[in-house]
Amino acid sequence: MNNDSINEWDKAAAEYSRSQENSPYSLFNKKYVKSLLVRDLHGLSILDAGCGDGYYANFFMSREQM
């Protein structure tokens, strides 16, 4: 991939991430998914295989640090 393509993808990713910050659907979905995962996840492997900005990967990593 050339630098122009990478820069365009980076811009698109940043725009997507900003659009999700206050999206009612996104906020509901994040709250719902987190409510399902209240159990202890230590020692488990988790694959965040969805599209997006890594919200869930970051969420699970922060829980691992608790």
Secondary structure by P-SEA (a helix, b strand, c coil): ccaaaaaaaaaaaaaaaaaacccaaaaaaaaaaaaacccccccbbbbccccccaaaaaaaaaaaac
